[in-house]
Amino acid sequence: MDISESKDFIVSTASLKEVRVFSREVFEKINIPQDQKDELVLAIAEAAQNIVKHAFKNNAAANELMVVQISCENNKLQIAFY
C-alpha cells in the first residue's frame, strides 16, 4: 500500500506524545510486523525529542513548527523531519 502523510507539530516537549500518536496511526495503515512498527514509532519519537532538545535547545518560539512526514511507496519507507 502506498501512503504519504505529514503533520505539523509545535516544537515543544508537550508535542512529543502527539508525534508518537501520529506515527502509530500511520504505521497501522502499513503492512509490517508490529514489533517493527513499535521500533519505528520509538525512533521517530527520539528524533523529534532531539529536534526539540538540541536544535531548539528547549527554547523554540511559540510559533516554531516541525513537520513529520512518513511515506511508503513501492515498499520503500521514508521518514522525514522538516
N, CA, C and O atoms as a GROMACS GRO file, in nm:
protein
  328
    1MET      N    1   0.084  -0.118   0.000
    1MET     CA    2   0.000   0.000   0.000
    1MET      C    3   0.088   0.124   0.000
    1MET      O    4   0.177   0.137   0.084
    2ASP      N    5   0.064   0.214  -0.093
    2ASP     CA    6   0.137   0.340  -0.096
    2ASP      C    7   0.065   0.441  -0.009
    2ASP      O    8  -0.058   0.454  -0.013
    3ILE      N    9   0.144   0.514   0.069
    3ILE     CA   10   0.088   0.612   0.161
    3ILE      C   11   0.190   0.723   0.181
    3ILE      O   12   0.311   0.700   0.179
    4SER      N   13   0.141   0.843   0.199
    4SER     CA   14   0.227   0.956   0.233
    4SER      C   15   0.146   1.051   0.319
    4SER      O   16   0.048   1.109   0.274
    5GLU      N   17   0.189   1.065   0.443
    5GLU     CA   18   0.118   1.152   0.536
    5GLU      C   19   0.218   1.238   0.609
    5GLU      O   20   0.329   1.195   0.640
    6SER      N   21   0.177   1.360   0.636
    6SER     CA   22   0.262   1.450   0.714
    6SER      C   23   0.174   1.530   0.808
    6SER      O   24   0.053   1.546   0.787
    7LYS      N   25   0.237   1.580   0.912
    7LYS     CA   26   0.164   1.659   1.012
    7LYS      C   27   0.260   1.759   1.075
    7LYS      O   28   0.377   1.729   1.098
    8ASP      N   29   0.209   1.878   1.102
    8ASP     CA   30   0.285   1.983   1.170
    8ASP      C   31   0.268   1.970   1.321
    8ASP      O   32   0.159   1.939   1.370
    9PHE      N   33   0.377   1.994   1.392
    9PHE     CA   34   0.375   1.992   1.538
    9PHE      C   35   0.447   2.115   1.591
    9PHE      O   36   0.548   2.157   1.534
   10ILE      N   37   0.398   2.172   1.697
   10ILE     CA   38   0.469   2.280   1.764
   10ILE      C   39   0.595   2.221   1.825
   10ILE      O   40   0.592   2.114   1.885
   11VAL      N   41   0.708   2.292   1.809
   11VAL     CA   42   0.835   2.244   1.864
   11VAL      C   43   0.831   2.262   2.015
   11VAL      O   44   0.860   2.370   2.068
   12SER      N   45   0.795   2.154   2.083
   12SER     CA   46   0.779   2.157   2.228
   12SER      C   47   0.778   2.014   2.280
   12SER      O   48   0.734   1.922   2.212
   13THR      N   49   0.826   1.996   2.401
   13THR     CA   50   0.819   1.862   2.461
   13THR      C   51   0.674   1.818   2.476
   13THR      O   52   0.645   1.698   2.477
   14ALA      N   53   0.583   1.913   2.488
   14ALA     CA   54   0.441   1.880   2.500
   14ALA      C   55   0.387   1.813   2.373
   14ALA      O   56   0.285   1.744   2.379
   15SER      N   57   0.452   1.833   2.260
   15SER     CA   58   0.406   1.775   2.133
   15SER      C   59   0.456   1.634   2.109
   15SER      O   60   0.410   1.568   2.016
   16LEU      N   61   0.548   1.586   2.190
   16LEU     CA   62   0.610   1.456   2.164
   16LEU      C   63   0.511   1.340   2.169
   16LEU      O   64   0.522   1.245   2.092
   17LYS      N   65   0.414   1.348   2.259
   17LYS     CA   66   0.311   1.243   2.264
   17LYS      C   67   0.230   1.244   2.134
   17LYS      O   68   0.197   1.138   2.082
   18GLU      N   69   0.198   1.364   2.083
   18GLU     CA   70   0.123   1.375   1.958
   18GLU      C   71   0.203   1.316   1.841
   18GLU      O   72   0.145   1.256   1.750
   19VAL      N   73   0.335   1.334   1.843
   19VAL     CA   74   0.420   1.276   1.739
   19VAL      C   75   0.409   1.124   1.741
   19VAL      O   76   0.397   1.060   1.637
   20ARG      N   77   0.414   1.066   1.861
   20ARG     CA   78   0.402   0.920   1.874
   20ARG      C   79   0.265   0.871   1.825
   20ARG      O   80   0.257   0.771   1.754
   21VAL      N   81   0.160   0.941   1.863
   21VAL     CA   82   0.025   0.901   1.823
   21VAL      C   83   0.011   0.908   1.671
   21VAL      O   84  -0.041   0.815   1.610
   22PHE      N   85   0.057   1.017   1.610
   22PHE     CA   86   0.052   1.031   1.464
   22PHE      C   87   0.128   0.918   1.397
   22PHE      O   88   0.077   0.854   1.305
   23SER      N   89   0.250   0.892   1.443
   23SER     CA   90   0.333   0.788   1.384
   23SER      C   91   0.266   0.652   1.392
   23SER      O   92   0.262   0.577   1.295
   24ARG      N   93   0.213   0.622   1.509
   24ARG     CA   94   0.147   0.491   1.527
   24ARG      C   95   0.026   0.479   1.434
   24ARG      O   96   0.003   0.373   1.376
   25GLU      N   97  -0.052   0.586   1.421
   25GLU     CA   98  -0.169   0.582   1.333
   25GLU      C   99  -0.128   0.556   1.188
   25GLU      O  100  -0.195   0.480   1.117
   26VAL      N  101  -0.020   0.618   1.143
   26VAL     CA  102   0.026   0.597   1.006
   26VAL      C  103   0.075   0.453   0.989
   26VAL      O  104   0.040   0.387   0.891
   27PHE      N  105   0.154   0.404   1.083
   27PHE     CA  106   0.209   0.269   1.070
   27PHE      C  107   0.102   0.161   1.078
   27PHE      O  108   0.121   0.052   1.025
   28GLU      N  109  -0.011   0.190   1.141
   28GLU     CA  110  -0.120   0.092   1.144
   28GLU      C  111  -0.177   0.070   1.005
   28GLU      O  112  -0.242  -0.031   0.980
   29LYS      N  113  -0.154   0.163   0.913
   29LYS     CA  114  -0.204   0.152   0.776
   29LYS      C  115  -0.106   0.077   0.686
   29LYS      O  116  -0.138   0.048   0.570
   30ILE      N  117   0.013   0.047   0.737
   30ILE     CA  118   0.118  -0.017   0.658
   30ILE      C  119   0.133  -0.162   0.706
   30ILE      O  120   0.134  -0.188   0.826
   31ASN      N  121   0.146  -0.253   0.614
   31ASN     CA  122   0.155  -0.394   0.647
   31ASN      C  123   0.299  -0.434   0.678
   31ASN      O  124   0.372  -0.484   0.592
   32ILE      N  125   0.338  -0.409   0.803
   32ILE     CA  126   0.468  -0.454   0.854
   32ILE      C  127   0.445  -0.514   0.992
   32ILE      O  128   0.345  -0.483   1.057
   33PRO      N  129   0.536  -0.598   1.040
   33PRO     CA  130   0.518  -0.661   1.172
   33PRO      C  131   0.507  -0.556   1.284
   33PRO      O  132   0.569  -0.450   1.279
   34GLN      N  133   0.427  -0.590   1.384
   34GLN     CA  134   0.401  -0.498   1.495
   34GLN      C  135   0.529  -0.455   1.566
   34GLN      O  136   0.541  -0.339   1.604
   35ASP      N  137   0.624  -0.546   1.586
   35ASP     CA  138   0.747  -0.507   1.656
   35ASP      C  139   0.825  -0.402   1.577
   35ASP      O  140   0.890  -0.316   1.636
   36GLN      N  141   0.820  -0.410   1.444
   36GLN     CA  142   0.885  -0.308   1.363
   36GLN      C  143   0.812  -0.174   1.373
   36GLN      O  144   0.876  -0.069   1.377
   37LYS      N  145   0.680  -0.178   1.378
   37LYS     CA  146   0.602  -0.056   1.397
   37LYS      C  147   0.642   0.011   1.529
   37LYS      O  148   0.664   0.132   1.534
   38ASP      N  149   0.651  -0.069   1.635
   38ASP     CA  150   0.687  -0.016   1.766
   38ASP      C  151   0.826   0.048   1.765
   38ASP      O  152   0.846   0.155   1.822
   39GLU      N  153   0.921  -0.019   1.699
   39GLU     CA  154   1.057   0.035   1.691
   39GLU      C  155   1.061   0.164   1.610
   39GLU      O  156   1.134   0.257   1.645
   40LEU      N  157   0.985   0.171   1.503
   40LEU     CA  158   0.981   0.291   1.420
   40LEU      C  159   0.918   0.408   1.496
   40LEU      O  160   0.967   0.521   1.487
   41VAL      N  161   0.811   0.382   1.569
   41VAL     CA  162   0.748   0.488   1.649
   41VAL      C  163   0.847   0.540   1.752
   41VAL      O  164   0.857   0.662   1.772
   42LEU      N  165   0.920   0.451   1.817
   42LEU     CA  166   1.021   0.492   1.914
   42LEU      C  167   1.130   0.576   1.848
   42LEU      O  168   1.171   0.678   1.903
   43ALA      N  169   1.178   0.533   1.732
   43ALA     CA  170   1.284   0.607   1.663
   43ALA      C  171   1.237   0.747   1.623
   43ALA      O  172   1.312   0.843   1.636
   44ILE      N  173   1.114   0.757   1.575
   44ILE     CA  174   1.060   0.888   1.538
   44ILE      C  175   1.045   0.976   1.660
   44ILE      O  176   1.077   1.095   1.655
   45ALA      N  177   0.996   0.920   1.769
   45ALA     CA  178   0.981   0.997   1.893
   45ALA      C  179   1.116   1.046   1.943
   45ALA      O  180   1.127   1.160   1.989
   46GLU      N  181   1.218   0.964   1.936
   46GLU     CA  182   1.352   1.005   1.980
   46GLU      C  183   1.408   1.114   1.889
   46GLU      O  184   1.472   1.208   1.937
   47ALA      N  185   1.386   1.102   1.760
   47ALA     CA  186   1.433   1.205   1.667
   47ALA      C  187   1.363   1.338   1.694
   47ALA      O  188   1.426   1.443   1.695
   48ALA      N  189   1.232   1.333   1.716
   48ALA     CA  190   1.157   1.455   1.747
   48ALA      C  191   1.206   1.516   1.878
   48ALA      O  192   1.218   1.638   1.889
   49GLN      N  193   1.233   1.432   1.976
   49GLN     CA  194   1.285   1.482   2.104
   49GLN      C  195   1.421   1.549   2.084
   49GLN      O  196   1.448   1.652   2.145
   50ASN      N  197   1.504   1.491   2.000
   50ASN     CA  198   1.635   1.552   1.973
   50ASN      C  199   1.620   1.686   1.903
   50ASN      O  200   1.698   1.778   1.928
   51ILE      N  201   1.522   1.697   1.815
   51ILE     CA  202   1.497   1.827   1.750
   51ILE      C  203   1.461   1.931   1.854
   51ILE      O  204   1.515   2.042   1.853
   52VAL      N  205   1.370   1.897   1.943
   52VAL     CA  206   1.328   1.990   2.048
   52VAL      C  207   1.444   2.024   2.140
   52VAL      O  208   1.469   2.140   2.172
   53LYS      N  209   1.515   1.921   2.182
   53LYS     CA  210   1.620   1.938   2.283
   53LYS      C  211   1.746   2.004   2.229
   53LYS      O  212   1.803   2.091   2.295
   54HIS      N  213   1.790   1.964   2.110
   54HIS     CA  214   1.919   2.010   2.060
   54HIS      C  215   1.908   2.121   1.955
   54HIS      O  216   1.980   2.221   1.962
   55ALA      N  217   1.820   2.105   1.860
   55ALA     CA  218   1.810   2.206   1.755
   55ALA      C  219   1.751   2.336   1.809
   55ALA      O  220   1.790   2.444   1.766
   56PHE      N  221   1.658   2.325   1.902
   56PHE     CA  222   1.595   2.444   1.957
   56PHE      C  223   1.630   2.465   2.103
   56PHE      O  224   1.586   2.562   2.165
   57LYS      N  225   1.710   2.374   2.159
   57LYS     CA  226   1.756   2.384   2.298
   57LYS      C  227   1.640   2.414   2.395
   57LYS      O  228   1.653   2.496   2.486
   58ASN      N  229   1.528   2.345   2.372
   58ASN     CA  230   1.409   2.360   2.456
   58ASN      C  231   1.362   2.504   2.464
   58ASN      O  232   1.295   2.542   2.561
   59ASN      N  233   1.396   2.586   2.365
   59ASN     CA  234   1.366   2.729   2.371
   59ASN      C  235   1.310   2.778   2.238
   59ASN      O  236   1.347   2.886   2.192
   60ALA      N  237   1.224   2.704   2.176
   60ALA     CA  238   1.166   2.744   2.049
   60ALA      C  239   1.062   2.852   2.071
   60ALA      O  240   0.996   2.857   2.175
   61ALA      N  241   1.049   2.938   1.973
   61ALA     CA  242   0.942   3.038   1.978
   61ALA      C  243   0.808   2.964   1.971
   61ALA      O  244   0.801   2.852   1.920
   62ALA      N  245   0.704   3.026   2.021
   62ALA     CA  246   0.574   2.961   2.029
   62ALA      C  247   0.518   2.921   1.892
   62ALA      O  248   0.432   2.835   1.884
   63ASN      N  249   0.567   2.983   1.786
   63ASN     CA  250   0.513   2.953   1.654
   63ASN      C  251   0.604   2.862   1.571
   63ASN      O  252   0.574   2.839   1.454
   64GLU      N  253   0.712   2.811   1.628
   64GLU     CA  254   0.803   2.723   1.554
   64GLU      C  255   0.736   2.587   1.535
   64GLU      O  256   0.680   2.530   1.628
   65LEU      N  257   0.743   2.538   1.411
   65LEU     CA  258   0.682   2.409   1.380
   65LEU      C  259   0.785   2.312   1.326
   65LEU      O  260   0.882   2.352   1.263
   66MET      N  261   0.763   2.184   1.351
   66MET     CA  262   0.837   2.079   1.284
   66MET      C  263   0.733   1.993   1.214
   66MET      O  264   0.622   1.973   1.264
   67VAL      N  265   0.770   1.943   1.098
   67VAL     CA  266   0.682   1.859   1.019
   67VAL      C  267   0.739   1.718   1.019
   67VAL      O  268   0.857   1.698   0.992
   68VAL      N  269   0.655   1.622   1.049
   68VAL     CA  270   0.694   1.482   1.040
   68VAL      C  271   0.620   1.424   0.919
   68VAL      O  272   0.498   1.433   0.909
   69GLN      N  273   0.698   1.366   0.828
   69GLN     CA  274   0.639   1.305   0.708
   69GLN      C  275   0.680   1.158   0.703
   69GLN      O  276   0.797   1.124   0.718
   70ILE      N  277   0.580   1.073   0.681
   70ILE     CA  278   0.602   0.929   0.669
   70ILE      C  279   0.544   0.885   0.536
   70ILE      O  280   0.425   0.905   0.509
   71SER      N  281   0.628   0.825   0.453
   71SER     CA  282   0.584   0.778   0.321
   71SER      C  283   0.627   0.634   0.302
   71SER      O  284   0.734   0.593   0.346
   72CYS      N  285   0.542   0.560   0.236
   72CYS     CA  286   0.576   0.424   0.196
   72CYS      C  287   0.525   0.406   0.054
   72CYS      O  288   0.405   0.398   0.030
   73GLU      N  289   0.620   0.400  -0.040
   73GLU     CA  290   0.585   0.385  -0.181
   73GLU      C  291   0.672   0.276  -0.241
   73GLU      O  292   0.794   0.276  -0.222
   74ASN      N  293   0.610   0.186  -0.313
   74ASN     CA  294   0.683   0.074  -0.375
   74ASN      C  295   0.767  -0.002  -0.272
   74ASN      O  296   0.882  -0.038  -0.299
   75ASN      N  297   0.710  -0.024  -0.154
   75ASN     CA  298   0.778  -0.095  -0.046
   75ASN      C  299   0.901  -0.025   0.006
   75ASN      O  300   0.988  -0.090   0.066
   76LYS      N  301   0.913   0.106  -0.015
   76LYS     CA  302   1.023   0.186   0.040
   76LYS      C  303   0.966   0.280   0.144
   76LYS      O  304   0.877   0.360   0.115
   77LEU      N  305   1.018   0.271   0.265
   77LEU     CA  306   0.974   0.356   0.374
   77LEU      C  307   1.065   0.477   0.382
   77LEU      O  308   1.188   0.464   0.382
   78GLN      N  309   1.005   0.596   0.390
   78GLN     CA  310   1.083   0.718   0.406
   78GLN      C  311   1.021   0.801   0.518
   78GLN      O  312   0.900   0.822   0.523
   79ILE      N  313   1.107   0.846   0.608
   79ILE     CA  314   1.065   0.928   0.721
   79ILE      C  315   1.147   1.055   0.714
   79ILE      O  316   1.269   1.051   0.704
   80ALA      N  317   1.078   1.170   0.721
   80ALA     CA  318   1.148   1.298   0.711
   80ALA      C  319   1.096   1.394   0.817
   80ALA      O  320   0.981   1.388   0.859
   81PHE      N  321   1.186   1.481   0.858
   81PHE     CA  322   1.152   1.589   0.952
   81PHE      C  323   1.189   1.720   0.884
   81PHE      O  324   1.298   1.733   0.829
   82TYR      N  325   1.100   1.816   0.889
   82TYR     CA  326   1.126   1.948   0.833
   82TYR      C  327   1.105   2.054   0.938
   82TYR      O  328   1.123   2.173   0.911
   0.00000   0.00000   0.00000
